[in-house]
Structure formats: structure tokens, C-alpha cells
């Protein structure tokens, strides 16, 4: 793998079939334009960074952390670390988190890596110093520059990168990704996409996340093709800028949120774009609502967009990235399951079936609960669904997804453990799903579910019901379930002002959960929903923050009091509710 990703770092040929001149990475600037950096320019800068790192004593196999936003210095540092023979770890730059929370998270990463050097920018140096101090390090951050002496790339060690998981808790875990893991997964992605020589990609995803780094950056770089690359905040400000890339770019990867957000911001103006070059969009990283994708496809059809562009997928950092990805050979199957009959290890009752974007069954005026197929395992990848004892279940049965193959990593760094369990040659992912007609359907994290009426209820499914009943944007709400000695409770967090929607949300949750589950609704401003780097809700963290009184300006609504004072069995006994909050719950009266 190191040869594929690093072969362009030495002086590339100026004339030959493999000429790299004219190909490279187009970086979005803050004036609405693009700055092009060809591979020869990037290679020379990376070799100079490698020279500077070597002069500071960095050796092959050392870990070097990079705390930089998407941009030329970040790319130069990433490939410079590899040119020095070291292992890279990309730390998320600060975004919307409170500084204390950010410092705690980033310090947790640094403590585990024991980095030889931490690269940052001059403007981020004070923050990086606080992170290093919180991690117990007496080192100073190294301010990026590429004025060192160029060196030829060193022979790298086995480990390419430490890919830290999204962090649904405050204790992130670093996945040990080898060069062999990267080679296998990038080959799987390129094969699935049908990547052709001269193709281009476009992305706004953060580079510290596996989908952004591996799926969007390293995939075109590994074949030395063009990439149009934005920062996440640039996409938020102007989603049309990302979409305009697909007049020339063929490939991308994005969560469903990207398409929902583009519809909200652009609406009918989607029809005015040119999306005629767009062939593939790997869709994953969060639960996929077929109706949201269909809404975008319908509005974007006059721009040349086809629903066949969508490639629903399933993956996780512990498997490097991709596990299953649909191909565009046929429309994705959709199913609606009887959620009231879901039981782990038992058969899944399918009430209706359809094909994505070919039936009114996926439109916004019908019942929720539709799932979309995420394809089958790719070449060399094994994916099965197993019961609690690890025994394979037949198709149509709900269980835990288990993955094997060359993309499966060897474990977490520094002896960490998590809900994903590494076995001999494979991983038990902690995700629940089932196979139907050869397609994997994913319900969500097993830790994001609870028992109600003797069945498994998944938080993602409850969130979909709330969105359908209230019209609240998917990313503006999150449901947290807790089971403990005080009973079972569910809390709906919503970045929304109080209104009639509260009653609608409560009714739909009550219908899904029955009378024995306490329901609480918490409203607040933007930022109430704490999220991982990939946009998933940090459910347990939010519950703990509420219990400890650390959710500022949050308002707790519903009908009668008590649930937050019960012992949930998994939280600190001295946790407290904010004294100023109005605490009520939704137990039936």
C-alpha cells in the first residue's frame, strides 16, 4: 500500500503516460474559488516536512499527530509524516464544542498516541499547547512550515495511521490501521465505484473521520486523480458549492444529512445545477432514511441527477472503512419491518417491500420505518449476522453484524476496549442488522436500543418517527434510552422552541413504547445535541450532561415529575438536575 500512496512523493516524471502534471487537489478558498495544488507541488512540500520531522528526531514507526483544518498545510503534513516513515494521527480541529470539552477530547487522543511531534498552525498553537498540557506532555507543538531540507521517503513501518473512532463517549479509541488494511479497503472502494482513469472526486467531509480521509481523500490520491476538497463549514455555508463540483466530478461519499440539508437550503434551485457527471455517492455514517434521499433525487432530476448515484453502505473504522457498498447495477431494495415484533435472534417480519425511488412507498406521505439495503460484502470481505453466542443466523433474522477480511484492523491502540469486540480474524461490531435477499439492512447500534414490551426498540427508529410526526430536521433531535433499576425511560432532545410539536412527538413515542416507559422532552438552542465527529448523537454523554446540570439553557418538558431523579443504574449516584430546570416526564396519567 505504501507504494500506491507514496509513489508520487519522489520527483514524478514530467513526460510519460504517468505524468502527474495537471492533476492534483483543488482546495476551496473562502472567496468562493478554488486553489489548485498539483501532485508535484504537494510531493515537494511533503518531502520538506519529512525533512523537518527527521531533523527533530522522528523515526519510522513513531506517531505524529496533526491538528490542522482541511487545507494545504494539513495535506502537506499528512503525506510528510508518511514520507518520514511515521504513523499519522489526525486530530479534529476545534469546531462547535466548548473549549473545555474539546481540550478533554483531544488530550484523550494525545495521551494514547504518545506522539513524538504534534503539528499545528500558528493560530491554533495556544489551543494545542493547552491540549498537550492536559495530556500530561511537556512538548511544544510544531508550527507547520515547509522550509526544511527535502528527503526521499523512508521505508514506513507496518502501521499507517491511528484512526480514532467518532467518540460517542469522552474516551476516544484509536484504531490501528496498517498499510495492508488500507490497501485492501481502498481496492474494495475503487472496485465498487468502478473508478476509471481520469475520474475525479469531490468532498466536504472532515479528514479526521474515516469516510473523509479514506473514502474521499485517499481513494483519488491512490490513483493520482483529481479531487475537489472543501472544509465542512464551507459546505454548511454554501452546499451548492459542493454540488456544482459534479459537473465534472464523478464520485463522493456523504452521510444522508448532506442531501437533507441541501434540500432545505436549496429546494427547487437544485434543478438549476449541472449534476450530469455524478456517477456515485457512497451514503453511510448514519441511519439512512430512503425518503430523504428520494426527496433530493426528485428535486435534482432536472439537473441530470439519477437515483442510481446513491450507493447505500455499511462500514466502521474498526474495518478501516467500507464493509458493504451497493453497486449501481440495480435499484436498492427497501423494506418496512414490523418494529413491534423485533426480537434479537428472532425472525424479522417484513410488512412491505419496494425498490428505491421506483415506488410511492418511499414518499414522504406514508408510514415511516422503511430501511434501505446496503449491499452485500465486497471481494474478500465476510459479513454475517450472529446471535449472542456468536452463531450465524439465517437470512431474515435480527442479530449482531460480524465482519472478517483483510480490512479488519488488529485492535485499539494502548489497550483500549469498546463495544466493538475483536475476535480471531474478525470483529463483532455491536451493530444490529439482518440479511434479506443477499442485502444487509442495518438497524443501529446495539447500545442504542432498549427493551419495551419484550422487544428491541432502536433509538434511530424512534428518531425517524419523531421527524415524520413533527417535521423537525433529523439532525435537530436525538432520542436517548436508559434501562435501570428505576425503570426504563426515554428522553427526546430537540433543538427547537416549545410548541405543538411536543404533543405530537410524545404521542408517537408513546405509541412505539407503550405505557411502561417514561418519556421526557428536552428543548434547547442549536448545540443542544452533542455529536461525534461523524455527526452521530452522543446519547449517553447528553444524558449524563443533563443529569449533572451542565446543559445550559435547556428546558425539560412534559406532564409529571420524577424520572430524572430515579436511579438509572448506569449513572453516577450524585448526579443532579439543574435547579432552574422545569423537570417533568411523560408517564401516562
N, C-alpha and C positions, 0 to 999 in steps of 0.2 A: 504493500500500500504506500509506503514511503516514497517509492519510485514514482507512482502515479501522481501523488500530490506535490512532490518536491522536485520533479524532473525539470520544471521550468525555472527553478531558482538559479541554477548556473546560467551563464550567458547563453540565451537562446539563439538559435540560428536566425540570421537575418534574411536569408533566401533559402527556400526549400518548401516542400509541401507542408511541413510542420511549423511554418513561420508564425510566430505569435504576435507580430506587429499588427496593430489594428484591432486586437482582441484584448479584452480586459474587463474591468469593473467600472460601471457608471454610478457614481455616488450622488445622491440627491443633495443639493445645496439648500440654503434657507431663503433663496431668492426665486424659487420655482424652477431652477435649471438643474443641470447635471454636470458634474465634473468627471471627466474620463481619466482613468489611470490604467494604462496598458500593463500587461503582464511583465514586460521587461523593466518598466519603472518600478513596479511593485517588488519584483525579484531583487533588484539592486538595493532598494530600501531595506528589504528583509535581511539581506546579507550584511548590511551595515549594522542593523540592530543586533544580529547574531554576533558580529564582531564586538560590539559594546558589551553584550552579555558575557561573552567569553572572557573579555578583559576584567570583568567583575568576578570571575571565578566560577561562572555557571558551567556545569559539566553535563555531558549526556546522561539522561536519566533524572536530573534534577527537575523539580516542579517550579514553573514560573507562572505567577498569576498576572492577569491583565484586567485592570479596572478602567475601562475606556468605553465611551459610547461608540456606536457604529460610525465608522469613518476611516480615512486613510491611516491614521496612527494605529487604530485597532487592528486593521488588516496587516499592516507592516509588522506589528508586534506579534500577532498570531503566527505568521509564517516565519518571522525572525526567531521566535522561540523554537520552532521546529528545525529551522536551519542550524540552530545551535545544538541540536540533538536532544533538547529538553522536552519535558511534558508540559503542555499548556493547560491552564485552567482559567476560563473566562468568568469573571465575577460580574454580576449585573450592576450596571451603573445606577446611581440613585434616580428614582422616578417620583412616584407619588407617596411613598411611605414616609412616615415621620422619621426624622433623623435618628433618634434613639433606636427605633425598631430596625432601621436599615443597618446601622452600625453593628447591632447584635447579630443580625443575619450574616452580614459579610464577614464579621470576625469569626463566626462559627465555621465558615468555609476556610478562612486563612489558618485557623488553628489546626484543622485536619491536614491541610496541604503541606504545612511547614515549608512554605515557598522560599526558595533561595533569593528571589527577587520579585517585587510587586511593581508592575509598570502602570503608570497613570499619567494624567495630563496635569499641567501646571495649575489649572483652575480647580482640579479635584484633589490636589495634593494635601490641603488641610484635612479634608474628609478622610482621605486614605491614611493619613497619619493617625487619626482617631481610631480607624478600623484596626490598624496594626497594633496600636497600644491596647485596644480592647482584646485583641487576640493574644496578648502577652508577648509580643515581639518587640525587640529593641531596634529593629531595622528601620531605615528610612525608605520611603517609596522612591523608585527611579522614574524621573520625568522623561517621557518618551522624546527621543530625538534620533535622527538617522545620520549623524555626522561621524560615526565610528569607521574604523577600517573594515572594508568588506572581507569576509571569509567565505570559503567554499562550504557548502552544507556538510555538517558532520553526520556520521552514521548514527541514526536515532536508536534509542532503546526500544523495548517492547511496547511501552505504554505511550499512546499518542496524546490522550487527554484525560483529565478528570472532569466528567460531565456531572455537575451537581443537579440533583433532582429538583423539581419545582419548589419543594419546600412547603407541604401542606401543614407542617408544624414549624416551630422555630429551630429545629435541629436538622439542617440540610445534610444530605448524604451524597458523597462523591462516588459516582460510578466509574470504575476503572476500565476505560475503553482502549483496547490495543489497536495497533495498526491493522492486524488481521481482522478484528471486528469491523473497523471502518471499511476495509476493502470489501468484505462480504456484504455489508449493508448498502454501500454506495452502488455496488454492482446490482443488487436487488432493485434499488430505486431507479437506476438508469434503465434497466430491463423493463420494469413495469411502465415507465413513462414512454418507452420507445424512443429514447433520446437519439437524435440524428446529428451528424456532424454539422456544425454551424448553427444549431439551435441556441436559443437564449432563454434565460430565466429572469424573473422579477420577484422581489420580496421586500417586505417591511418588517419581518419578524426579528426579534432581538437575537443577537448572535450568541448570547449565553444560554439560549434554550436549544435543545437538540433539533427541533424542527427547523429553526432558523439557521443554525450552524451547519448541520449535516444535510438536511433536506434541501435547503435553498442556497447556501454559500458553497459548500464543498462539492455538491453534485456538479455544477457547471465548472468549477475550478479543476476538478479531477479530469475533465476532458478539455480544459483550456478554452471554454466558450464564454460568451458574453453574459454579464449579469447586470441588471438594474437594481440598485440596492438603496432602500430608504431606512430611516430611523422610525421606530414605532410612533413617536409623537408627530412625525410628519404625515404619516398615514391618518392619524386621528384628525389632524387639522384639515387634510385635503385627500380624502380617499380616492377621488377621481384621478389624482396624480399616479397612484399605483395602477389603476385600471387603464390609464392611457398607455402604459407600457405594453399592453397586449395587442397593440397594433403591429408590434414586431416580436415580442417575447412569446414563447410557446408554453412555458412551464412555470408553475409556482406551487407553494404549499401554504395553507392558511387554515385557521380554525373557522367553524361556521359563523362565529361572531363577525368576521370580516365582511361576509355577504349581507348579514342582517344590518350591520352598521352602514354599509354602502347604500342599501335600500332606504334607510331612514334619512340619510344625508342628501341623497341624490334623487330618489324617486324616479319620476318619468324622465329625468335628464340622463339616465343610463342609456336610453335609446340613442342619444346624440354621440356616443363614443364609438370608437373603432376597436372592436374586440376580435377581429377576424383572424388574427394569428394564434389565438389562445387554443391550445390543444388539451392541456392537462392542468388540473388543480387538485393536488392531494389534500383532502379535507380530513382533519382529525384534531387531536389535542383536547377535545371536549365532546360531550354528547352531541350527536348530530340530529337536528330536527329536520326531517325531509321537507316540511312545509316552508321553512325559512329559505332553503336552497331553491325550492321551486319558485318562490316569490321573486328572487333575484333573477332566475333564469327567464321568467316570463317578461319582466321589465327590460332585460338586457337582450332579448331575442332580436329586436330590430338592429342592434349594434353588431350582429354576427355571432352572438354567444349561443352555444349549444349546450343542453343539459349533459351531453356526453363528456363535457370537460371535467365534471366532478368525478373524482376518484376517492370515494369514502375509504378510510383506512383505520387501522388499529396499530398502535405501537407504544413503546415506552423506552425510557432512557436505559433501563437495565438490559434491553435488547439492542442497544446502540441507537435505534430509532424505529424503523419500519418492521412490522411483523406481517400484517396482511394489508394489501392495497388492491383495490379493484382495478381492472383494466377497462378500457373504453369500448370493448367489443360488444357489449350488450347493456341495456338499461339496468341500473341497480335494482334489485328486488326490495320491496318494502313489505313489512308485516305489521299488523296490530295485534298485540297479545292481550290475553286476559290477565291484567296485573293482579286481580283479586285471587287468582289461583296459583301465583308464583310460589314455589317452594324449592329450596336449594336441594339439588339432587333429583328432583322430580321432573315430569314432563311439562313442557311449555304448551299452553293452549293458544293456538293461533286462530284468531277470530276472523281476520281478513288478510288477503294478500293482494299485492299490486306491483306495478313497475314504476320506478321513479319518473315523475313528470309525464307519464303517459295516461294517468287516470285522475279523475276528480277526487279520488280518495285522499290525495295528499294536499288538497287545497285547504285554505285557512278556515273554511266554514264547516269543517267536520270535526269529529272527536279527536282528542289528542291520543298519545300513546303509540304512534307509529314509529317503527325503527327501520333503519336502512342497512342493507347488507354491506359489510366492509371487506368483501372478497375472501379468498382463501389464502392459505400460506403460500409464500413465494418459493422460488427454487432454493432448495437446501434448508428451508425453514419448516419446523414442525410446530403445529399449534393444535392442541387438543383441549377438551373440556373435561375436568375431573371432579370427583366428589371429595368429601372431607378427607378420605383415606388415600387420595391420590390415584384412585382407579378411574380409568377412562369411562366416560359416559357416552351413551349412543346419541346420535343426532336428535335434536329436539328436546334435550334435557338441559336444565339450568345447572351450571356448576362454575368452578374456578378455571380461568384460562391458564394453561401451561404452555410454555414456549421452549423449543430446543433449536439448535442450529449454530452455525459459525458466528452469527451476530450476537449471540448471548454472551454477555461480559462475565468476568470471573468473580465479581462481587463488589462490595463497597470498600472504599478506602478507609484506612485507620480503624478497621474492625467494626465499623458501624453495621447495624442491622435495621431492617424495616419490614413493612408488611409484604413486600416482595421477597420471597424466600428462594435462595439459590440452592438447587439440587445438583446431583451429579450430571453435569452436561445440560442443565436446563434451569428454568425459573418458574415458580408458582407466583403468578403476577399479582394476586389479590384483587383481580378484576373478575366480575361475573358476566357470563355470557352463554350463548348456545349456538350450535350449528344448525342450519336449516338449508337443505338442498345445496350443501357444499359451501354456504356462505356463513361467515361469522357475524353474529349480532351481539353487540355489547350493551349491557345494561348499566354498568358503572362500577365504582369501587365497592368491594365488599364491606369496607369500613364505613362507607357512606350509605348504609342501609340499616333498617331496624325491623323487628318483628311486630306485626299488627294483625290481629285476627288469625294468628298462626301461620302467617305468610311473610315473605320478604318484601319490604317496600323500599324502593330506592329513591334517594333524595333528588336525583336528576329527573325522575319521573314526576315527583311532586312539583318540582320547579316548572316543568313543562305544563302541568295542569294549571298552575297559578298564572303563568304567562298567557295561556289560552283563555282563562276566565277573566283576566283583568286588563290585558293589553300592556302590562308592564314589560319593558325590554328585558330580554333574558339575562343580560349581564348586570341588570339593576336589582336582581333579587337572588337570594340564596336560602335554602332550607337546611336546617341542622337538626338532626335527630339524636336523642340521648336515651339510653336504656340504663336503668339503675334500680337501686333498692327503693327509691321514691316513686317508681313507676316509669312509664315511657312518655316522653314529651317531644314535641317538635316546635322549633322556633323558625318563623319566617322573617328574615331580614330583608328590608326593601329600601332602596334609595328613592323614596317617594314621599310626598306630603300626604298627611292623613286625608282620607276621602272615602267615597262609597266603595272603592275597590277593596277595602279591608274586609267588609262583609262578604264580598264575592270570593275573596281568597280563603277566608275562614270556612265558608260553606264547601268549597271544592276540596279543601284539605280534610274537613270533617267527613265528607263523602268517601274519601280514599282511605281514611284511617279508622273510622268508627268512633264509638263513644268513649273508649277507654284510654285514648291518647290525649294528653293535654296539648293545647295549641297556643302559642304565643306569637304575636306580631310585633316586630321592632322596626320603626321607621327612622330615617335619618337622612342627612345630606349625602352628596356624592363623596365617596370614600368610605362609607359605612361598610361596604362589602370588602373585606380583606381578601386579597387574591395572591396566588402563587405567581411565579414569573411567567407561567404559561397561561394565566388567566383563570385558573380553577379557583373556586372559593376555598378559603382556609377555614373549614367549618368548625373544627374543634377549637381553633385559635379564637374565632369570633365568639363562640360560646363562653370560653374562658375570659375573654376581654369583657363581655357583658357581666358575667358573674363577679368579676373583680372591680367593676365600676370604671373601666377605662375606655368605654365607648362614649366619647363626648358628644353632647347634643342629641343623643339617641332618645327616642320616645317609645315606650313599651305599651302596647295597646291590647285590649280585649275585654273580657267580661267579668271574670272574678279572679281573686289573687291567690298566690301560693306556690306556683310551680317552681319559681326560681329559688325558693327557699328550701326545696326538698333536696335531700342528698341524692345526687345523680350517680353516685357510685364510682365515678371516674374523675371527679374534680376535687380540688383542694377543699378541705372542710372549712377553712376560714375565708373562703371566697365570699364576696359581698356584692350586693346590688347597690347601684348608685342611689344615694339618699334622695336625690332630686327626681328620680325617675318615677313615673306612674306605672306600677307593675301590676298587670292583670293577665289572666290566662283565658284560654278558650275551652275549659271543661264544660260539658253540657250542663244546663241548669234545669 
